[in-house]
Amino acid sequence: SKKTLYQHVENKSDLVSKIIQDHISSEKSCMSEFEKDASDPVEHMLMIARYVLQVLREVRPAAMYDLQKYYRDAWRMMDKFHQEHVYKTIRANLESGIELGLYRSDLDPDIIAKIYVGKTMVITDEELFPAIDYDRDTLFSEYITYHLRGILSTKGLQKLETYQPSFS
């Protein structure tokens, strides 16, 4: 009930912030598990991609807009998580992939990780990619394919073929 709910949270904004905190904690845990379970950086990147696709399937496209517009603190918390934690995870993945010869040696991990984080946020932009016109699964699949094919070496492309064809 509302009465019980408001014994645990101050207001709706506080509730949204707590939900976002829980979501961030869950994402951190998943990313940590993916890193442990993956046999190589390519598989790790695909695990992250599958997880992001699952999250995108569950989130209403307008929810991101509402979060930005009405719950700025929660939005900043989510944005900070992406700019810091997701960035560090992707950068470490890139560095490892380069070291193993799975990713192109001429990449700048800092730049590519920032592009990855930025582009992931762009595909959730309802104005640019309205849900009525773009299937989220297809949109994200195209994005991750674009990303991987841009960073993989010949050896990495061969590895990718063993994990493909589907992200779902």
Stockholm file with secondary structure:
# STOCKHOLM 1.0

chainA/1-168         SKKTLYQHVENKSDLVSKIIQDHISSEKSCMSEFEKDASDPVEHMLMIARYVLQVLREVRPAAMYDLQKYYRDAWRMMDKFHQEHVYKTIRANLESGIELGLYRSDLDPDIIAKIYVGKTMVITDEELFPAIDYDRDTLFSEYITYHLRGILSTKGLQKLETYQPSFS
#=GR chainA/1-168 SS CHHHHTTTCSSHHHHHHHHHHHHHHHHHHHHHHHHHHCSSHHHHHHHHHHHHHHHHHHSCHHHHHHHHHHCHHHHHHHHHHIIIIIHHHHHHHHHHHHHTTSBCTTCCHHHHHHHHHHHHHHTTCTTTSCTTTSCHHHHHHHHHHHHHHHHBCHHHHHHHHHHCSCCC
#=GC SS_cons         CHHHHTTTCSSHHHHHHHHHHHHHHHHHHHHHHHHHHCSSHHHHHHHHHHHHHHHHHHSCHHHHHHHHHHCHHHHHHHHHHIIIIIHHHHHHHHHHHHHTTSBCTTCCHHHHHHHHHHHHHHTTCTTTSCTTTSCHHHHHHHHHHHHHHHHBCHHHHHHHHHHCSCCC
//
